[in-house]
Amino acid sequence: MTIDPQQVTIENLKLTRDGYAALMVGNVAYAAVGWNDEIDIRDAILGGKTVEELTVGEFTRCGMRVKDMPAFVQEIRERAEHKLQLQHLNRVAKRSSAWTEWKTAQGSTRYGRGVTRYDTAGHGGFKVSATMNQRIPEPYRNTGKNGIGWYEEDSEWAIVATFIPELFTDWERKRASNTLRNSYPDAYEAVYGVIIPEGQSTTKDRRLFMERHANDWIVISAKPSDEHEGMTECVATVGGERGGWIDGKDYSPEEKRFLVPAGEYEARNRRLGFAIDLDRHQEMTEGAKFGM
């Protein structure tokens, strides 16, 4: 099917059989599903069906959310451009049983000279030749035997995409830049000579959150309350400490339980964590009567 990014517009939105807005890119449909005041993007292969014949249950989550419908349309348009650009990149996929940092490969894709992606049963990532690895700045560079660099698929792939950009699409490079800023803020600031403002790096913001709340009760686990409708039962420790085997001893920090309004917990917990406000969030104690 023809891919035309110019056709990915808000005017061309269609509705699934159960009423969710969707856009098509070739033979893939993308649905916009509301999720905590954001849009959760999901995709599905059309497989001979029309968008109007699909239900949202036939879509798979892409692991990405956007703030509103214009942002959804922009994201899908960029994905359409990505698919077009892929047609002009010389990526060669084949079976492979090569050794990798993540055990034996099941397949590989050659992106270009000195850059190959490997997939294994459990993980995967990029192998970068010693020569190409020199293009990656020192704060980001992984150097193994003979100068070869291995970069895992979860976040380190973004290092390869950023510093060997000609082998990647615009959409991939944009995601890579966001990943570097969010996951490796110290290296990002060192390489680019900038200070990342608060609110623009998940890792840096999380660090600041933990510093500011080092002496507060921070939630380490939570579940919807069975007894108190609309509330979340939270387990918290001071500074968010977690137990475990530390210095040869089994360590268990003091825990307290609190009731927090479910909407408040969901809205504030997503990126950084949740600090208990002792003036507002009621502690759950044996025999306590809540809501009085």
Summary of the structure (lengths in Angstrom):
residues: 292
radius of gyration: 23.4
end to end distance: 62.0
largest distance: 69.3
contacts: 809
relative contact order: 0.07
helix: 30%
strand: 32%
